[in-house]
């Protein structure tokens, strides 16, 4: 750079010398012309040669004066050149690229669903989205909605069943069962009364049989009459035994009715626990259905702008590029590739200027983060003689104003950092 500036100043110096030479030559020609006119007026050629010699002498004096003037102080511009060199040494230049805050994110479909097809895109390129906003609907959405509705219905049914178990049987059921108990008790009383009547008749028939047996022994009656009384006794005995069995059966029915009434009135802890377990299972199924429904929708992971749509409606989501590229373009960064020999001069907080033919003027920023890994350069300039396999460290510069370049992600820029 110093050599180029000195060469430029020498060119300027020789230009001035040439101009002064031209001025001197013009002056000499004028003097020669005047002398020729003076000599021509006398029409004498004997003065022509001395006049020409005099003009040449004057021209030589002029050239000597100019050369002597500029050669007397040849190192005068040197201080300015040294000053520019010092300023240049304080600035580190590099190539870089623009990227949004947090880099460009490739939004993919949920991995749990495997290969998915997009049925609806909710945004387009250039749209601004909020974190959690639905940006695409997948082909499993309708199936997931149906599964969620079914799970919610089962959960409601389990909840009602638990409430019924906790509150016990309905009052109508209790009243009905109480009626069954009273009816069974009344039936027992009726059977007992019938048994008492049969028993009384049996006692009378037994006394009659015993009396006629004595009469039969005396020969006053026949065997036929005695058999009639004996048969009556045996019949009443059979009826009495049957009445007692009916009483026992009625008592058993009464005990069953009373037990059922107690069961209806009682709220057992085991029944409540079983109903609660059913409700918990139903709620888990609802949560699972909600998760499946959420997986059927692609949501924005950050606040940002849609930079590019990689998978369109009806297409299977690309496993490489995902659904779309998303970036927070409200805050842009420059990723400058600094040579490893210059990285020691870079500090966080240093001021940087960015320029490119893609936008007017300069953009300022500050060094925000210095990379921790040395790698090969990714940003290549247009100079074919430039090195394409150098070792660099990425330095991220936070721009003071991102509006001018918010739509220029990955743009190549030139960076100057004041060291």
LINHUDA-V373724 format. One line per field, one symbol per residue. burial: # if it has 16 or more other ideal C-beta (glycine too) atoms within 10 Angstrom, else .. A space follows every 10 residues. Layout:
# LINHUDA-V373724
burial->???
This chain:
# LINHUDA-V373724
burial->.......... .........# #..#...#.. .#..#...#. .......... #...#...#. .#...#.... ......#... #......... .#.####### #..####### .....#.#.. #.#.....#. ....###### #..#..##.. ##.##..#.. ##..#...#. ......#..# #..#..##.. ##.##..#.. ##..##..#. .#...#.... .....#..## .##..#..## ..#..##..# ..##..##.. #..#...... #...#..##. .##.##..#. .##.###### .######.## #.....#... .########. .#######.. .##..#...# .###.#.... ..#.#.##.. #.....#.#. .......... .########. .#..##.##. #######..
